[in-house]
């Protein structure tokens, strides 16, 4: 039975609280978020593949070396990336102030930032905002879900409850996406909580596998941020037994985690900067999964394909051209391309299809493009969005 | 002495004629071009790296196997790519009809096409247009320069005269670019003529080297077309002696050829779809030329960098992030970035610069971004353009 979403997000699992405030980094918008577990939690994280990692990631990697954490603090507005030693000091200061308010060691605090790269944090404003932030901790997850956003238009939240053999656990998550979204830890930020009891190595492996199937399979614009991070805290307060490798409960937990990360990933793709539609690019008939994925990303990152999707234009030749430059060896005469269930290209040449039907399919809020290479049995699916005027508008104006 | 442009293009070298007509592929625009040499010419060409090569490229590769050609025919509007056997027959038909009109063997005809991928050529219209096209051959290069364009806003023409030891030679060229422009034979189409006398192997090497330094160093949108081709015809009518490998004349010819291809490449970048400015991305202090080039292309292809350039926004953090994901190992603390002569990032962190001055530099029609990795002595320069509303507009509407 596949997991079903319930309402709420990070505060659904037992023993978790959250809060979000406006501390003055951004103009009248929430910009500082906190997630807190009543008890120390097992923690795991995966980070951006960008070699210029932001200061908060540098600090968080150190704080999670023991697989334990109890709080996550995150600001939006500035990324605290490309900020040198001062950036590291600012990230540490955030951890120290949160630790002081919550009466926990600074090493139990995960720090994250998102926003403009290359500017120093307005650390005085953050310092001032932290006491209020801590005082607002509670069941309401909306403040935190909003405070981590930048150009996102909607908060991204999901929660599930999972029946294990002898207990029930819950998983919740919030995420932000929108721009600078591409493979290799694509989310920018995802914060996940669960009341399952689990050890740090197994939690790390489950998170890594789940991220590879979700956040690493979406792309908005082919750019990879300096600040991407997905973190999960597991506090064990469900009351159930510890989940061990290879058990039925482990399989259930993994499926539920995949559901949560998959839903958040789709929400990020759908809310890509300026996006008017969610687009699934499925590549079938490939010789291997990496080849299928490589072709899917070549198509999903093509500016020409994405503008055609915005224009509801069944210009499949652009898809074929992107396949042809993907770096994967493909036989032109075997290529087939469908929009939804409408075949537009077969055996490498145009199929006889209804232009009206194709435009109708492309005008839906969710579009599926299937590319069959007909040279193997492996497949991959990548989610992306279209490229619209608003992507240009948003990004031509972002810093100022 | 560096070569100087003179007026005109492909008909400047002795013994070349050209023409362009509207044969009805496009609505009231010129769409069929012809270039003709009075005598058989030495010919060389380089082709797209896209593995789905268009039918005319398949045919041209065969026709140039002997290093000889006498005419080039090119239509715009349809690319004759992803058109299977029928596409090959149509390309051959174009060669045969031109050969018949000009009284030369079909194997002496180079065929090129550009436009929408995946549609069959309206071959009857082309058949009808060819007699008029041949009858219009003459000194005027404007018809041919216009007839090869698609979404380009201006024809791209250049010519030089070069003093060799004992004679003068001329080189002329026309090109089209605009969209689907990226490394590995980026031009979409460039047709070059010269009256120099030269053998096919040396001409091929000079063309390949020159393309690597020019058309392969520009990018508009990261997409590589199925139809890219650069062709040069050398008919030897200058009256000078044959140019041989390693001679002073060979050095002069190579320099002149580099000038012609370099100018055409910059014209293509500047006239990229929706472009408001020409942007040079120079990477210095790299360990090797391929590494410098890789970093430069990562920056030049970043949608976030290109939208910031459109918005005249000195958001150097996006440039840093693109450098960090380029795949080249770079030390963050050594990175320096300048806009024109204004340093905006030094030692990996923001420099103290005037925002007003930065915006002023970014509002110019030509912008130079210099990225110093400070870890070697090699450099590369890539030309690109910004990403504007009009790129989206043009490409959301292209097929219909």
Interface residues (C-beta under 8 A of the other chain):
Chain A: X49 X50 X51 X52 X79 X81 X82 X83 X84 X86 X87 X116 X117 X118 X119 X120 X179 X180 X182 X184 X221 X222 X223 X224 X225 X226 X301 X302 X303 X304 X307 X308 X310 X311 X313 X314 X315 X316 X317 X318 X320 X321 X322 X323 X324 X325 X329 X330 X332 X333 X335 X345 X347 X348 X349 X350 X387 X388 X389 X391 X392 X393 X395 X396 X397 X398 X399 X400
Chain B: X49 X50 X51 X52 X79 X81 X82 X83 X84 X86 X87 X116 X117 X118 X119 X120 X179 X180 X182 X184 X221 X222 X223 X224 X225 X226 X301 X302 X303 X304 X307 X308 X310 X311 X313 X314 X315 X316 X317 X318 X320 X321 X322 X323 X324 X325 X329 X330 X332 X333 X335 X345 X347 X348 X349 X350 X387 X388 X389 X391 X392 X393 X394 X395 X396 X397 X398 X399 X400
